[in-house]
Amino acid sequence: MLMQEYNSVSDELRADCEVRADLHQRVDDLRDRLWSIGDERKDQAGARFLANMLLSTVLHCSLMQSLDRHLWREVTDYEQDQTPSVQGRSYSR
């Protein structure tokens, strides 16, 4: 939209210092607005990234705890299976 307005200004009006200053101000305002939008989107993307990293960390920890519990159960079940046979043996030489 600004580009169309800028192009619609005749060369004679562009020679006028006030018109030129107004056009430059509009371009500067647009630049500032675009930088603000870009900064806002960058902040939002950073927040989403941190949220995803937190979720990934929580899921990873939960999975590792679950695997650790499963391994612990396997080891204790194995020990319980082996204990009766060990208790029945005599260790005398």
N, C-alpha and C positions, 0 to 999 in steps of 0.2 A: 504494500500500500504506500509506504513512504517512497519507494522507488518510482511508482507511478506519479506521485505528486512531484517528486524531484524532477522527473523527466518532463512534466507538463509545464514547468516554469520556463518561460522564454529566455533566450540568451540576453536580451535587453534587460530583463528584470534581474538576471543573475549578476549583471554588472553593478547593480545597486548594492551598496555596502550593507544596508539593513536587511535586504532580502538574502544576501549571501550569509550574513550572520545568523539569520533565522534558520536557513537550511543547515548550516553547520551545527547549530544548537539541536535541531531535530535529529541529526545523525548522532550527535553525542548522547542525546537522551535514549535513542534506540540502542546504542552500544551499551550504555549503562544498564538498560533493562535486560538486554540479552545476557550480559555478564551476571546479573542477579539471578536470572532463570537458570543459567548454567551452574552457578554456585549452589543454588537450592537443590537442583537435581543431583549434584555431586554429594551434597550432605545426605540426601535421601538414600542414595546408592550406598554410601558409607554406613548408614544406619542399618540398611537391609543386610549388608555384608556382615556386620557385627552380629546381628540377630541370627543369621544363618550359621556363623561360626560358633556362637554359643549353643545353638541347637545341635550342631554336629558334635560338639564337645560333650554335651550331656548324653546324646545317644551313644557315642563311643564309650563313655564311662559306664553307662548302663549295660551295654553289651559286654564290656570287659568284666564287670562284676558278675553278670549272669554266667559267663564262661568260667570264671573263677569258682563260683558256687558249684557249677556242674562238675568241674574237675575235682573239687574237694569231695563232693559226693561220690565220685568214681573211686577216688583213693580210699575214702573211709569204707565204702562197700567192699573193695578189694581186701582191705585189712581185716574187716569182719569175716569175710569168707575164708581168709587164711588163718585167722587166730584159732579156731577150734582144732584144726589139724596140727598146729604148732603146740597147743596145750597138751594134746594127747601124747606127744613124743617124749621120750626120755633122753636127756642130754648127757647121761653118764657115758664115759668111754670105757 
